[in-house]
Amino acid sequence: MSVLVRVFKLALAYPGRAVVSLVMAIICTLLVLVLPTVTMVLVDEVMDKGRRDLLFQTAAFGVGAICLRQFLFTLRTYGNNALEQRLIHDLRTVLYNKLQRLPIKWFDTNSSGEIMSRVASDVPTTDRVIVEAIDQALPALIQFVAIVCWMCYFSWELTLVTLAPLPIIALITTLYSKRAEPKWRESSQASADLNALLHDNLAGIRQIKAYTVEPEALDRFDAASRRVGEKHMRVMKGQAVVWPTVSLLAESGIVLMLGFGAWWYLEGAITKGTVMSFLMAWPLLFDPVSRINTLTQTFLGGKVAAKRVFDILDLPDEMNLTEGKRPETFTGRVEFANAGFSYDTDSPAVEGISLVAEPGMTVALVGPTGAGKSTVLNLLTRFYETDRGKILLDGHEIESLSKEWLRDHTGYVTQESFLFNSSLRENLRLAKPDATEDEIWAALENANAAHFVRELPEQLDTVAGERGVRFSGGEKQRLSIARALLKNPPLLLLDEATSALDNETERLVQQALETLRADRTSFVIAHRLSTVRKADLICVLQDGKLIEKGRHDELLAKGGLYARLCEASIRE
Ligand SMILES: Nc1ncnc2c1ncn2[C@@H]1O[C@H](COP(=O)(O)OP(=O)(O)OP(=O)(O)O)[C@@H](O)[C@H]1O
């Protein structure tokens, strides 16, 4: 389906508003015919034939038509803006909802700044097409056809002369649109790239300052901004030549019309009033032609923007996001059977992982950096899907389960503690929207976070700042743990959850976690091996492979990688 047809289908959500707006536009358009008609009657009947009786009523008719037209214009402006805002809201919400349903993998290759530019800028540009079509393009077309019919009624010969330049205008406009579309696309992409860079630089402003690379960052921004200007100018260069040419051709029609009009009047073929009224009608005929410029820009820009929006909307959702099995109970038994996965590279991030976590067990994942520990947890939450082998939860293949169900039963503390820029209460209630104040404080106590939250002047109402910037790394980690604990899930995943805590605080948080881990299955990643030695099963990963597994003492006795890691950790 053509992109523009798909855009117009969006208006079907508001058929009433669209039709009312279109009808008002048509009435306004038809009212423009009143003025040339009034001119013809005043010249031919009142002035030439001395029909004084027609003077007042003809003038009053003209004024009445103008007033009605302006009144309808006011209603149209308001109505169209309301329609546009509704359309923008709808498409923006649909797009945002779609973004939430896309797999994490998609976000690995699409920058936040670029995505933001699609939501914030491409959506309004797309919807502008609908409003412009209803408010400008269709009325312009109707006005053009109505004026041509009106002119033909009085003199088809003079009409033909007036319209003589039209085929050349149509040809130029069509050729220009075809050539301009790829340039619009490039211009739009350059703006999105600039947004992406800005977003990236703002997120990394601390790093930029710390490494004093402000001049380099400015250079990159300067180059990206310059590219936006250059791409925009490539679009504008064509326009600067095409539209004056179109105007020139259109205006040549008036000279032709006046020349032939005067000649045929002298020949007695037409009246003076007809020539005068054609002169009055000419700007009304030219008006739709002059709108081709802005309309072409809106439509080309809208088409490019709509394609960028629809490209996202057409992506497949995450598999089994809401569909899939929802077992009544979940004991917490997890089995990896020869599971493997590759990010978009040739070498697998993890392969041949086989392990069983019985309900209530704590499984520790250890190994050097980049060994694939976080990837194992990502497969358990199904942020990524296994390519090979299976993961079974209580015997159910993980792919067959609803992701919503799976994530409802999982508490995940990620390596990077993230807090939203809202109150602590809201941040914690993400895990359990109906959590009571007592439950929130209990979770904070268990995560060893209650005392510092209590000392804050606004306590749970304190706003965390962007990405939780108002809290230290250790505080954020404890708040993230509290959030996971509030959920009280049967499966707990902790990825370096206590790495930013000092030894004493970590000991306290570990104690709390140990109590909580007692009746749930937990997967724990920790570099500090002291935090995993009590685990029921320790899995040692290296280069994506599970090379050792067992309890602390067994692995120490084995004298393999785990023993070496422990030795190194003691030396530290
Ligand atoms: N989103 C991603 N896209 C592509 N490759 C990735 C992605 N995330 C991780 N990797 C790669 O997969 C491999 C395993 O990464 P993973 O994060 O699982 O290791 P890890 O053992 O948790 O490391 P660390 O202890 O440093 O956190 C690494 O080589 C890493 O570069």
The ligand as a MOL file (V3000), in Angstrom:
LIG
                    3D

  0  0  0     0  0            999 V3000
M  V30 BEGIN CTAB
M  V30 COUNTS 31 33 0 0 0
M  V30 BEGIN ATOM
M  V30 1 N 24.1700 -6.2190 23.1190 0
M  V30 2 C 25.2630 -6.8380 22.6800 0
M  V30 3 N 25.5490 -6.8650 21.3660 0
M  V30 4 C 26.6360 -7.5060 20.8980 0
M  V30 5 N 27.5080 -8.1630 21.6810 0
M  V30 6 C 27.3010 -8.1790 23.0160 0
M  V30 7 C 26.1640 -7.5010 23.5740 0
M  V30 8 N 26.2220 -7.6840 24.9200 0
M  V30 9 C 27.3140 -8.4170 25.1690 0
M  V30 10 N 27.9610 -8.7110 24.0400 0
M  V30 11 C 29.1850 -9.5410 23.9020 0
M  V30 12 O 28.8880 -10.8540 24.3970 0
M  V30 13 C 29.9440 -11.3550 25.1620 0
M  V30 14 C 29.4680 -11.7520 26.5590 0
M  V30 15 O 29.0490 -10.5610 27.2230 0
M  V30 16 P 28.4300 -10.5720 28.6800 0
M  V30 17 O 27.9660 -9.2060 28.9870 0
M  V30 18 O 27.4510 -11.6740 28.7870 0
M  V30 19 O 29.7170 -10.9410 29.5420 0
M  V30 20 P 29.8850 -10.9350 31.1200 0
M  V30 21 O 30.5310 -12.2330 31.4610 0
M  V30 22 O 28.6090 -10.6210 31.7880 0
M  V30 23 O 30.9130 -9.7440 31.2710 0
M  V30 24 P 31.1150 -8.7450 32.5150 0
M  V30 25 O 31.5820 -9.5620 33.6580 0
M  V30 26 O 32.1660 -7.8160 32.0220 0
M  V30 27 O 29.8110 -8.0930 32.7540 0
M  V30 28 C 31.0260 -10.2910 25.1870 0
M  V30 29 O 31.9800 -10.6150 24.2150 0
M  V30 30 C 30.2960 -9.0060 24.7940 0
M  V30 31 O 31.1340 -8.1710 24.0520 0
M  V30 END ATOM
M  V30 BEGIN BOND
M  V30 1 1 1 2
M  V30 2 1 2 3
M  V30 3 2 2 7
M  V30 4 2 3 4
M  V30 5 1 4 5
M  V30 6 2 5 6
M  V30 7 1 6 7
M  V30 8 1 6 10
M  V30 9 1 7 8
M  V30 10 2 8 9
M  V30 11 1 9 10
M  V30 12 1 10 11
M  V30 13 1 11 12
M  V30 14 1 11 30
M  V30 15 1 12 13
M  V30 16 1 13 14
M  V30 17 1 13 28
M  V30 18 1 14 15
M  V30 19 1 15 16
M  V30 20 2 16 17
M  V30 21 1 16 18
M  V30 22 1 16 19
M  V30 23 1 19 20
M  V30 24 2 20 21
M  V30 25 1 20 22
M  V30 26 1 20 23
M  V30 27 1 23 24
M  V30 28 2 24 25
M  V30 29 1 24 26
M  V30 30 1 24 27
M  V30 31 1 28 29
M  V30 32 1 28 30
M  V30 33 1 30 31
M  V30 END BOND
M  V30 END CTAB
M  END
